[in-house]
Amino acid sequence: MHKFYKDAIERYEMLDEMLEEAGISDVEIIIIGGEAGRTLLGEDKYRSTIDIDFISEQDLQSETIKIITNVGLELVGVSETPPPEDMQKKYPVSFKNLTVYYPSIEDFALTKLMSVRGKDEEDLINYPILDGCNLKEIRERIEEYKSYIVSDKNPDYNFKKLDEYIEKRRLIE
């Protein structure tokens, strides 16, 4: 399930207009964080959020980043994995100067699993993020991405508790 919400689309439209005024085109961003959760799972199945976090495969210039942040989007500079180039860009929303992508549910789950943040752990337990995932793919990609992180020995990484989350959510593999 995915549903684009009017408030987010309005921000993207405003951003597209600002990019047009600045003479900037062909900008591509990938939405992550709460807005991705709301869009992929639905407002009734994911916590509300005010900010819209994004990453990009492109090497965005500082002027472009400034324009994007002026409409309330926030560039996430440190996201352990998956790297933007590995994300399955789904559900494109295209404008004249801007294309906005949302990740697959697996990529969204991986952004939570490859984190040490308590908020991400709570999301994995309390919301149906993992429920719609291909858990075999999740496990395979965790193994691949472990080599990208500074220390996969850190016990606080959420991926270390994947079996616990699966059990708490009563999922069957």
N, C-alpha and C positions, 0 to 999 in steps of 0.2 A: 504494500500500500504506500502510496505517496500522494501528498496533496500540497500544492503550492499555496502559501498563505498570502493574502492581499497585502499585508503590511510589509512583508519581505519583498514581494514583487514591486511595490511602490518604491522601496529603497533602491532596487536594481534599476528601475526606470530612471530615477533621479540621478543615479550614478552614470548611467549611459548618457544622459543629457550633459552632465558635467564633463565626461570624457570627450564628447563631441565638441563642446566649447573649447576644450584645451587642445583639440586636434589629435587626440590619442585614440587609436583604434586597435582592434584585434586583441583585447584583453580577455584572458581566461582565468577564472578563479574556481576553486573547489570549496564548497561550504562544508565545514566540520562543526563539531560541538553541538550545542543545544538546538540551533536552528536545523541542523541535519537530522537530529533526533525527532524534532517536532514534525518535520516534513516526511521522514521515512516511516515513523510509527503513528503519527497523528497526535493532535493536541490532547486528546483524552487519554493517551497512553504514554505521554512523556512530559516531563516537567516544563513549565514555561520558561522562557528566556528572553532577555531584552537585547543582548548583543548578538551579532552575527560574526562568527569566527570564520576565517578563510585561510587557505594556503594556495600556492600557485606553482605550477611547473615553470612558469616564465620567470625570468630575472627582471622583476618589475622595477622600474626606475623610481627614485624617491618622489618625483612629482606625481606619478601615477598612484603610489601608495598613499600620498597625502590626500589626493582626491577621493580615493576609496574610503579612507578613514573618516573623511569629512561627512560621509553619509551614514556613519555608524557601524561600518564593518571594521573588524579588527584582524590584522595580519598575525597569525600564530607563527612565531619564529622558531619555536622549539617544539617540535612534535616528533617523538621518538620514531614512530613508524605508523603506518606504512608511508614511505616517501611518496610525495605527490606523483612522481612518474609511475609508481606501481599501482596507484589507485584506479579502480574501475570507475571511470567517470560515467555516471548515469544521469538520466533525467535532465538533459540540458535545457536551459532557459536562455534563448538567444535574443539579443537586441542588436542594434546597428553596430555598436562599438564594443560590446561586452557579451561574453558567454559565461553563464553561471552553471556549474555542474554540482550535483550532489553525489556523494559516494554510494557504493553498494552498502547493504546492511552489514556485510562482512567487514568492509573497510571501516565503517563507523564503529563496529565492535572492536576492531583491532586498535583504533585510536584510544579506546578506553582500557583495553587489556594491556597495552604496552606502556601504560602510565603507572605512576606511583601515587597518584592523587586519590585521596579518600573519596572525593566527590564522584570520581569515575567508578570506583568500586561500588559505591551506593547505587549508582545508575545501573550497573551490571546486575545487581541483586534485585532492585526494586522496579525496574522497567523491562519490558519484553525485548530487549536488544538482542540477546542471544537466541531467543525463541525462533526467530525466522532465519537464523544463520545455518549455513552448511558447516557443521562443527568439524568435520574432517578437514575441510579447507582451512578453517581457523587454526587448527592444530598444526597443519603443515606450514602455514605462513608464520606462525609464532616461531617454529623451529628455524625457519629461514631468517627471520628478523632478529633473532637473539644475537646474531653475529654483528648487527649494526649498533647495538646499544653498548654503553660504556662498560657495564658490568651486569651480566645476566645472573650473577650470583646474589644480587641484591634481593632479599626476601620480600621486599615491599612491592615489587612489580605485580600488578594485578593478574598477569597471565599465570603466575605461580599458583593462583587459586581458581583456575578455570574449572577444575573438577567440582570444587565447592559451589561455584556459581551455578553450574549445570544441575547439581543436586538440589540446591535451594529453589531453582526455577522449575524443578521436576521435569527436566528435558530428557528425552530419549535419544541416544546416538544411533 
